């Protein structure tokens, strides 16, 4: 009898430890939400798992850290007026978020070793706890992978990586909570009716939260009318307007009525009661998270203007300027391209602030003028030429020249 009581005490101790770890994970999710809402998540542009726990000390280290942040897209596009004091305000929240993550790792790992050595955790149970440890480590890597998506071109993390990061936190929390409950109630064979209802409601809540992650940073508006200039929408209880140039869909405007469109704010003027939104920028931002400069993509010509052609690449339009079609002079894009032509193009610029994607086939020509005489040759060797082009940019950058300026030559 005494032995059974001793075993129960051990199981209870392990369960209390797991419940405490669950509380820390819950706090981590809350702090992560605050970090995102305050725009602090991209303030730390490097990841040092060990030494990263030490914050900047002294004005010189703070200035160095701030200079690193100044090279990020978020500072260049959004926070270009921020000073050092403003930077500290967003830095500390992200720093606390990362420190709490490391603390959770320590609070889990050290007691786990103790419980294993003392026999609180049986040998057949060890794989479950090792899996928790691995999931926790992967969560840290996934968090940095998410942050990285906001440090290249577009100053916003990928909603897909964000959702994966959040889902992973729910998985870890649920796994630890389930194991802790199984230690407290080891003999329960059949779940009660209320247990099933509670589980179902919990899953619905989790699903709702995760689905929200997929549209993080985007607004959805319902089109209720159209006119010659664009479309009228309602978004979050407000009435807004989408200019025709900012609607990116193959549907006729009249067919958009009652549709929900992802949107980004362009202009908010409370005095004039004016709200202007962009469908095109929302799509471009979503697409930009998966694109990079120097990448070769397949697209279709959707429109031709005197100054160039608009190429559809996976639902968003990029501009192939007339000067980027070939090294040889071209009088008009119509002489080379036709609407609905399928072609390969290389991305030479991603402008997140303006929602623009610039494309080139000139950079893919094996020989000057190949786009005019043998475009299929250009498309066949596109990846090879793109690799050469990126190597050239790296060499130019190493020599001190501006790679962005080189790309526009």
N, C-alpha and C positions, 0 to 999 in steps of 0.2 A: 504493500500500500504506500509506504514511504517512498519507494522507488518511482511509483506512478506519479506521485505528487511532485517529485524532483524533475521528472520528465516534463510534466505540465509547466513547471516554472521555467524550464529551459525554452520550451516552445513559446511561452508567453513573452519571454525576453527577446527572442528573435522577432516575434510579431510586432512588439513595440518598436523595435529598431526599424523594421520595414515601414510601419505606419509613420514614423518620424521622417524617413526618407521620402515617403509619399508627400508629406506636408512640405518638404523642401522643394520637391519637383513642382508642386502646385504653386508655391511662391515664385519659382523660376518662370513659370508660364505667365503669371501676373506681371512680374517685373519685365518680362519680354514684351508684353503688350504695352506697358507704360513706355518702354524704350522706343517702340515703334510709333506710338501716338505722339511722342515728343520729338520725333525726327532725329533720334540719337544713335540709331543702329549702325550707321556708316561712319561714325566719328573715329573709330579705331581701324586704320587701314592695313594693319599687319596682324599676324597671329603668331604669338610665341607661347606655346603651352606651358613652359616652365617659368621663364623670366618675365612673361607677360603679367604676372601677378604684382610686379613692382611698378607703381605708377610713376609718371614723371616727377622728378624732385629738383626743384630749383628752376629759375627762369630760363636757363639755357636749355634744359631738357624739355620744358614746356614749349619753348619756341621751336625746337627741332621737331617735336611731335606735331605741332601746328603746321609747320612747313610741309610735312608729309601729307597732312590732310588737305592742304592747299592744292596738291597735285591730283586730288580725286575729282571725279565728275560731279559729285554733290556740291563741292565748294565752287567749282567753275560755273556750274549751271544755276544752282539755287542759293548758296550761301556766300557769294562773292563779297558781300558787305560785312561779313562776320569778322569780329576782332578776336583777340586771344581770350578775353574774358567770356565772350559768348561761346567760344569753342569749349572752354572748360565746363560750361553748363551742360553741353550735350555729351562731352567725354565721360563725365563721372557716372552717368546712368549706364552707358554701355560697359564701362569698366566694372561697375557693381554687378551687372548681369553676368559678365564673364567670370568674375571672382566667385560668385555664388555657384556657378557651374563647377568650378574646381573644388569648392568646398563640399558640394554634394558628392563628388568623386571620393574625397577623403573620408567623409562620414560614412560612405558605403563600404569602401575597400578595407579600412582598418578594422572595424567591428566584424566584417565578414571573415577576415583572417583569424581573429580571436575566436569567433564562434566555431570555425572549422577545427582549429587546434584543440579547443576544449571539448569538442564533441557535441556542441549544441546543434550543429548541422550534421545530419547523417551523411554517409558517403553517397548513398543513392540520391540525395537531394542536392549534392554539390553542382551538377550540371545546370540546374535552374538558376543558381546564384551566379555562376560564371557567365551564363547567358545575360543576366541583368547587367553584369559588369561590362560585357562586350557591347550591349545596346547603349549603355551610358557613354562609353568611349566613342562609339559611332555617332552618337548625338552631337558630341562636341565637333567632330569632323564635319558633320552635316550642317551645323550652324555656321562654320567658316565657309563652307561651300556656298551656302545661301548668301552670306555677306559679299563674297567675291562677285556674285552676279550684279551687284550694285556698284562695283568699283571699276567697271569697264563700260565706257560709252554712255550708258543710260543710268542716271543716279537713282535707281529704284531696284530693290531686290526682286528677283523672279518670284511671281506668286506661286509658281509650281514648287520651287525650292522651299519657299516659306511654308507652304502647306505640308510638304514632306517633313520639314523640321517640327512643325506643330503636331502632326500625326504621330511622329516618333515619340514625342513627349507624352502624348496620351497612351501610347502603347506601353512605354516604360512604367508610367503611373499605374495603369490597369494591371499589368503583370505583377508588380510588387504588391498591390492592394489585394489581388486574388490570392497570392501565396500567403500573405499575412492572415487573411480570413480563413484559409484552409488550416492554418496552425491553431487559430482560436477555436474553430468549429471543425475538428477533424473527422467526426463521425456522422456528419450530415450526408445522407445518401441521396435524398430526393428533394430538389428545391421546392419551396412552397409557392403558392399562387402569387403571393405578393412579391416574392423574389423575382419571379419571371416578369412581372409588370415593371418592377423597379429597373431590372436589367434592360428591358425594352425601351423605357423612357430615357435611360442613360445613353443608350446607343443612338437614339434620335437626337439628343442634345449634342453628342459628339459629332454626329454626321452633319448637323446644322452648322456647327462651328467650323468644321473642316471645309465644308462647301463654301463658307464665307471666305476662307483663305484663297480660294481660286480666283476671286474677284477683288482681292486686296489691292487698294490703290486705284481701282476703277470705279466709275459710277455707272449705273444703269438707268436709262430713262425710257419712258414709254412715249412713242410718237402718237400724238392725237390729231395733228393736222399738218398739211404741207402748203407751201406757197411758192411763188416764182423764185424767191431767194433761198429757200431751204426748208427746214422742218421744225415744227413746234413740238416740244417734249415736256413731260412732267418728270422731275427727278427729285426725290426726297421731299415731295410736297410743294416744290417750286416749279414755276413755269420758265422754260428756257428755250433758246433758239440755236439750231445747228445750221450754220451757213452751208449752202450747197457744195462749196469747195471742200468742206470738212466732212462730207458724207462719203464713206467708202463702201459701196455695195453695188452689186450688179443689178439690183432691183430698181425699177422706176420709183421715183419719190412717192408717187401716189400709193404704191403697194406697201410702203413702210408703215402706214397708219395701223396702230395697235401693236406694232412690233416693239420689243425691248432692245435697245442698243447700248453697248458699253460706251462710256463717254469720259472725256477729260475736260476739266474746266479751262476755258480760254480767258474769260473776262467775267469778273463779278463787280458790279457797280451798284451799291445799295442806294445811292442818292438818285440814280436814274432808273432804279428798279430793273436793271439789265443783267441777264445771265446768258453768256454765250458759251457754247460747248462744242467739242470736237469728237466725232466718231472716228475719224481717220487717225488722230493722234493716239486714241486709246488702243486701236488695233496695231499701230506702228510700235507703241511702247511694249505691247505684249509680244510682238514679233522681235523687237530689238533685243529682248532678253535672251533670244536664242541665236542671234546673228553676231558676226564680228567682221571687222574690216579685213579685207583680203580673202574673204570666203567666196567661193564660186557657188552660185545658186542657179536653178532653172526657173525661167519665167516665161510669160506670154505677153506679147505686145497688146496693150489695151487701148492705147490712144497715141496719135502722132500729131505733134505740133511743129511749127517752124523751128523752134529752139531745141527739140529733142523728142524722145518717145517715153511714154509711161509704161513701165513693165510691172505686171502683176507677179509678185513672188509670194506665194502662199497666202493670198488674201489681202496683202497690202501692196501699195504702189511705190515703186522707186523710179527716179528720173535718170534716164540715159541721155545725158546732154549731147547735143550734136558734136561738140568738141571731144567727147569721149567715145564716139563710135569707131573712129579709125584715125591712124596717124596721117592718112591722106585727107586732103580737103574734100568736104562734102557740101554741096549746094543746099540740099534739103534731105531730111531723114527719110522722106518717101522714096528716094532713089535707092535706098538700101533695105528698108524695113517695110513690112506690111502688117496691118492689124491682124491679130491672132497668130502671128509667127511665134513658134516655140524657139527659145534660144537660151544660151548660157551667158551669164553676166557676172562680173566681179564687183563686190561691194567695196567702194573706195571711201565712203564717209557715212557715219551714222550721227545725225543731229537730233538728239533727244528733245532738246528745248523746242525746236521747230517741228519736230515730227517728220523729218525728211531723211530719205535714204538715197544716196547718190551711187550710181552704177557706172560701170565701164566695160566696154569690149575692146577698146584700144589697147589697154594693158594686157590683153590676152592674145594679141596678134603675134604669131611667130615671126612674121615679116611685115613691115609697114604696108598697109593697103590690103591685107588678106581679107578683111571684112567686106571689101568691095568685090574682090575677085574669087575668093573661095571661103565663105563663112563657115562651111562645115569643117574645114581644117582648123579654124579658130576654136570651134566648139569641141572638137576631138582632143585638142591639146590644151584645153582650158585649165585643167588642174595643174598640169606641168608648168604652164606659163605663170599661173598664180603663185606657185611655190617659188619660182625665180623672182617674181616681182616682190614678194615679201622678203626674200633674202636680200634683194637690192635695198629695200627700205631699212633693214637692220644694219647693213653696211653704211648707209648714209647717216643713220642715227649715231653709229659708233664714231663717225668722223665729225660729229658735231652739227650736222645739218638737220633742219627741221623735217621729220618724216612726213608730217601733214602737208607741208609745202611741196615736198617732192611728189606726193600722191596726186596733186592737182596739176602737175606739169603736163 
